[in-house]
Amino acid sequence: MSTTLDFTPINEFFDHIYVITLERATQRQTRINEILSGLNYDFFIGSDKKDFTIDGLVEQGIYDEAKAIELHRYNKPMNTGQIGCSWSHRRVYEDMLKHGYKKVLILEDDAVPQKEGMEQVGQMLSELPDDWDLLYFDYEKNFRRNLGTFFKLLVYHIKAFFGKLKWSHKTIDNLYTRKFSEHLRCAGFHDYTSAYAITDTTAKKLIELQTPLAFVADNLLAHACSNKLVRGFVGIPKVFVQASQSEDKKLRESFVESAV
């Protein structure tokens, strides 16, 4: 697949491209080197859940378990895989600022480029407004509104009013995407951090929100977009998907945990 894809628009648009992986994920690194041949990226070694304990991170002030429970929709603390994922992404934001990059693409090591998306990514990037903050190249959930979602949102607003739902009314209003241009929709509340782009100003905001660690990585972006803390967009069609969406489930193991 990699021999038929033209990564030029992505290479030219971004100052830097990160692929988050783990030291021990050598098979994934070999595989992604093959499928991303032609893309100018560097591996970023993330935080491995095998290298820390939750108690240790709490003691060091890196992870705030009470805040994580408070922020989670179902009052759940983060597990080690989720913490490792969130920490890895925050470290990428910090590295971005350290090196003075203005706009970067962040991929996880199971991201797979899509032919249709790659063919249209140049036009997609040209449609971004000057004040864009975040762009999802892969995403899940809450794409289009319909009659059923109208009633769902009404129920959510009622629950939020009575303190039965942790989402803000602004989040609920912005749960779903809205039309922006031919290849872009305004982002709502979505899953996945497998492939997304941010600016340096966004990195600063995400670091502030994620210090200490308290958001599952997916939920951090979703919270920021749906509360209009950043101006986020969803690319159409998807430029990348997770390997687990289209391939053998044996490829799924990584430091990434879902945002349940």
LINCOR-V776937 format. One record per pair of residues at least 4 apart in sequence whose ideal C-beta (glycine too) atoms are under 7 Angstrom apart, sorted by the first residue. I is the first residue (numbers start at 1). J is the second residue. Records with the same first field share a line. If there is no record, write none. Layout:
# LINCOR-V776937
I = J / J
This chain:
# LINCOR-V776937
1 = 5 / 35
2 = 34 / 35 / 36 / 37 / 38
5 = 38 / 113 / 115 / 118
6 = 118
7 = 11 / 38 / 39
8 = 12
9 = 13 / 121 / 122 / 125
10 = 14 / 39 / 105 / 121
11 = 39 / 40
13 = 125
14 = 103 / 104 / 105 / 197
15 = 101 / 102 / 103 / 104
16 = 101 / 104
17 = 39 / 40 / 41 / 104 / 105
18 = 41 / 42 / 44 / 92 / 104 / 106 / 107
19 = 32 / 41 / 43 / 44 / 107 / 109
20 = 44 / 46 / 88 / 92 / 106 / 108 / 109
21 = 25 / 28 / 29 / 43 / 45 / 46 / 109
22 = 45 / 46 / 48 / 255
23 = 45 / 48
24 = 48
25 = 29 / 109 / 254
26 = 30
27 = 31
28 = 32 / 109 / 110 / 254
29 = 33 / 43 / 109
30 = 34
31 = 35
32 = 36 / 109
33 = 37
35 = 112 / 113
36 = 41 / 113
44 = 92 / 95
46 = 84 / 88 / 255
47 = 51 / 84 / 87 / 88 / 91
48 = 84 / 255
49 = 80 / 81 / 84 / 255
52 = 56 / 57
54 = 58 / 63 / 80 / 83
55 = 59
56 = 60
57 = 62 / 63 / 83
58 = 63 / 65
61 = 212
62 = 212 / 213
63 = 83 / 212 / 213
64 = 68 / 212 / 213 / 214
65 = 69 / 77
66 = 70
67 = 71 / 214
68 = 72 / 77 / 78 / 214
69 = 75 / 76 / 77
71 = 214 / 215
72 = 76
73 = 166
78 = 82 / 83 / 216
79 = 257
80 = 84
81 = 85 / 255 / 257
82 = 86 / 216 / 257
83 = 87 / 213
84 = 88 / 255
85 = 89 / 217 / 255 / 256 / 257
86 = 90 / 210 / 213 / 215 / 216 / 217 / 220
87 = 91 / 213
88 = 92 / 255
89 = 93 / 193 / 217
90 = 94 / 207 / 210 / 213
91 = 95
92 = 96 / 106
93 = 97 / 203 / 206 / 207
94 = 98 / 207
95 = 99
96 = 101 / 104 / 200 / 203
97 = 200 / 203 / 204
101 = 200
102 = 199 / 200
103 = 197 / 199
104 = 197 / 198
105 = 197
106 = 196
107 = 111 / 194 / 195 / 240
108 = 193 / 194 / 256
109 = 254
110 = 194 / 242 / 243 / 244 / 251 / 254
111 = 138 / 194 / 195 / 240 / 242
112 = 240 / 241 / 243 / 246
113 = 118 / 239 / 240
114 = 118 / 237 / 238 / 239 / 240 / 241
115 = 119
116 = 120 / 237
117 = 121 / 237 / 238 / 239
118 = 239
120 = 124 / 183 / 237
121 = 125 / 239
122 = 126
123 = 127 / 183
124 = 183 / 184 / 235
127 = 181 / 182 / 183 / 184
128 = 132 / 135 / 184 / 233
131 = 231
132 = 231 / 233
133 = 198 / 199 / 201 / 202 / 230 / 231 / 232
134 = 187 / 196 / 197 / 198 / 202 / 221 / 225 / 230 / 232
135 = 196 / 197 / 233 / 235
136 = 187 / 190 / 196 / 234 / 235
137 = 195 / 196 / 197 / 235 / 238 / 239 / 240
138 = 192 / 194 / 195 / 238 / 240 / 241 / 242
139 = 190 / 191 / 192 / 234
140 = 190 / 191 / 192
141 = 190 / 191
142 = 175 / 176 / 177 / 188 / 189 / 190
143 = 176 / 177
144 = 176 / 177
145 = 149 / 150 / 176
148 = 152
149 = 153 / 176
150 = 154
151 = 155
152 = 156
153 = 157 / 172 / 175
154 = 158
155 = 159
156 = 160 / 165 / 167 / 172
157 = 161 / 169 / 172
158 = 162
159 = 164 / 165
160 = 165 / 167 / 169 / 172
167 = 171 / 172
168 = 227
169 = 173
170 = 174 / 227 / 228
171 = 175 / 189 / 226 / 227
174 = 188 / 226 / 228
175 = 188 / 189 / 226
176 = 188
177 = 185 / 186 / 187 / 188 / 234
178 = 185 / 186
179 = 185
180 = 184 / 185 / 186 / 233
183 = 235 / 236
184 = 233 / 234 / 235 / 236
185 = 233 / 234 / 236
186 = 233
187 = 225 / 232 / 233 / 234
188 = 225 / 226
189 = 222 / 226
190 = 222
191 = 218 / 259
192 = 218 / 242
193 = 217 / 218 / 221
194 = 240 / 242
195 = 239 / 240
196 = 221
198 = 202 / 203
200 = 204
201 = 205
202 = 206 / 230
203 = 207
204 = 208
205 = 209 / 224 / 229 / 230
206 = 210 / 220 / 224
207 = 211
209 = 215 / 220 / 224
210 = 215 / 220
215 = 219 / 220 / 223
216 = 259
218 = 222 / 259
219 = 223 / 259
220 = 224
221 = 225
222 = 226
223 = 227
224 = 229 / 230
225 = 230 / 232
235 = 239
241 = 245 / 246
243 = 247 / 251
244 = 249 / 251 / 252
247 = 251
